[in-house]
Amino acid sequence: MDAYKEFIEAINVSLDGVNDERIVKNTETKTIRLVFEIARSLGFGIRETDLQTTGYASSGWAERERLLMDSQKAMRDVATQLMLQTRLNAGAQLSLEERRYIGIPDESQ
């Protein structure tokens, strides 16, 4: 239960742009410890270091994750495009960066 509590604490820490590497490493460490403790309680004779150095993920799972991330990024881009086009249609002035994002040429050129 201690490993579970430490894991929960670790995954509830948000990335802050400053300590991201430390936060991710801590989450990985707590995840490994939790899996190790679960395996140990089930009678599996594995070493915690085995979990740190070896692992398996099916190529199908990895591809599914990549597609999921790509689709989420695409949905964000679609939402941003729609928001900017709506603002433009309502007569709002868009910044140069916003104009470039939706493909409107720089008026100063």
C-alpha positions in Angstrom: 0.0 0.0 0.0 3.0 2.3 0.6 4.1 1.9 -3.0 0.5 2.6 -4.2 0.3 5.8 -2.1 3.7 6.9 -3.4 2.6 6.2 -7.0 -0.6 8.2 -6.6 1.3 11.1 -5.2 3.8 11.0 -8.1 1.1 10.9 -10.8 -0.7 13.9 -9.3 2.3 16.2 -9.7 1.8 18.3 -12.8 4.6 19.1 -15.2 5.6 22.7 -14.6 8.1 23.4 -17.5 10.9 23.7 -15.0 11.2 20.4 -13.2 9.7 18.2 -15.9 12.6 15.8 -16.1 12.7 15.2 -12.4 8.9 14.9 -12.2 8.8 12.3 -15.0 11.7 10.3 -13.5 10.0 10.3 -10.1 6.8 9.0 -11.7 8.7 6.3 -13.6 10.5 5.2 -10.4 7.2 5.1 -8.4 5.5 3.1 -11.2 8.3 0.6 -11.3 8.2 0.2 -7.5 4.4 -0.3 -7.6 4.6 -3.0 -10.3 7.4 -4.7 -8.4 5.4 -4.7 -5.2 2.4 -6.1 -6.9 4.5 -8.8 -8.7 6.2 -9.7 -5.4 2.8 -10.0 -3.6 1.6 -12.3 -6.3 4.6 -14.5 -5.8 6.6 -13.6 -9.0 10.4 -13.9 -8.4 11.5 -10.8 -10.3 14.0 -8.2 -9.3 13.0 -4.5 -9.3 16.0 -3.8 -11.5 14.6 -6.2 -14.1 11.6 -3.8 -14.4 13.9 -0.9 -14.8 16.0 -2.4 -17.6 13.6 -4.6 -19.5 10.1 -4.2 -20.8 7.8 -5.1 -23.5 5.2 -3.1 -25.4 3.5 -4.6 -28.4 4.0 -2.7 -31.7 0.2 -2.5 -32.0 -0.1 -0.8 -28.7 2.6 1.7 -29.5 1.0 2.4 -32.9 -2.4 2.9 -31.2 -0.8 5.4 -28.8 0.9 7.3 -31.6 -2.4 7.5 -33.5 -4.2 8.7 -30.4 -1.7 11.4 -29.8 -1.8 12.5 -33.4 -5.6 12.6 -33.4 -5.7 14.7 -30.2 -3.2 17.2 -31.7 -5.2 17.3 -34.9 -8.4 18.1 -33.0 -6.6 20.9 -31.1 -5.5 22.3 -34.4 -9.0 22.1 -35.9 -10.5 23.8 -32.8 -7.8 26.6 -33.1 -8.5 27.1 -36.8 -12.2 27.3 -36.2 -11.8 29.8 -33.4 -9.5 32.1 -35.4 -11.8 31.9 -38.5 -14.8 32.7 -36.3 -13.0 35.7 -34.9 -11.9 36.8 -38.3 -15.5 36.5 -39.7 -16.8 38.6 -36.7 -14.4 41.4 -37.8 -11.8 40.9 -35.1 -8.2 41.9 -35.8 -5.9 38.9 -35.7 -2.3 39.1 -34.7 0.4 38.4 -37.3 1.0 35.0 -35.7 -2.7 34.2 -35.8 -2.9 35.3 -39.4 0.0 33.1 -40.4 -1.5 30.1 -38.5 -4.6 30.1 -40.6 -2.7 30.9 -43.8 -3.4 34.6 -44.4 -0.4 36.3 -45.9 1.4 39.1 -44.1 -0.2 42.4 -45.1 3.0 44.3 -44.7 4.8 42.5 -47.5 
